[in-house]
Amino acid sequence: MKEHFEKLYRQREEMQEVLANFSGAEWDRPKEDKWSWGETYYHLYLMMKWFRRLSKIYVPVSKPVAALQRNKPYLTGSTNVYEAYQDKNKKAMKAPFIIMPPDKKKINVQFADLVAELDKETKLLESIVEDVNDDTAGHIRFIDPLANHPNLIQSIDLLGIHEQHHFLLCKKYYQLGE
């Protein structure tokens, strides 16, 4: 799990470098129907917050059962389910209402504070799973049919894939080159 968290932080550092050279306003949409940087980060923050909340309850409850499976093989990586969904359905996956960013007029947080809150939620998630060894984490499975019921390790990987997916979309929509 550690390597997936490290990947998350590296990706965020890279995006902060891109944003440091961004001359527009973080809350201005690149197109009418596409999320702004601010809305994207708000979505990522809500995703992390809800996954952290779920994990706070689900991981301790699941650990004893998963520990019984610890000597069996498990996967540590995930495929990009967002890309696969789009390829299959010819449209983007819709975010569930609980992780949709609120209307821009209802947001009263500075962009820099939102970025800090995303990191704070990630660190809180890390503290929840830090004492779970990989052999156990590989057998804590989440009910998510779209992602093929990922284990805890794969779920952390999926968080990184999800963020990368949105970062690449923002770069594309704002026409920010490599």
Number of C-alpha atoms within 10 A of each C-alpha: 22 13 11 20 19 12 17 22 15 13 17 19 12 12 16 13 11 15 15 9 9 12 7 12 12 18 16 15 18 19 10 8 7 15 21 21 24 23 23 21 22 24 22 22 24 19 22 23 20 15 18 22 15 13 18 16 11 15 20 14 12 17 17 12 13 18 17 12 16 17 12 10 10 17 12 18 16 17 13 16 17 20 17 15 15 12 11 10 10 10 11 13 13 8 11 8 8 11 16 16 20 13 8 12 6 8 13 7 10 12 17 10 10 17 17 13 18 21 17 15 20 22 13 17 21 16 13 17 20 12 9 18 14 18 18 23 25 26 25 28 19 19 10 11 8 11 19 13 14 24 24 24 28 25 25 27 23 22 19 22 22 18 20 18 15 19 20 13 16 20 17 13 15 17 10 13 7 6
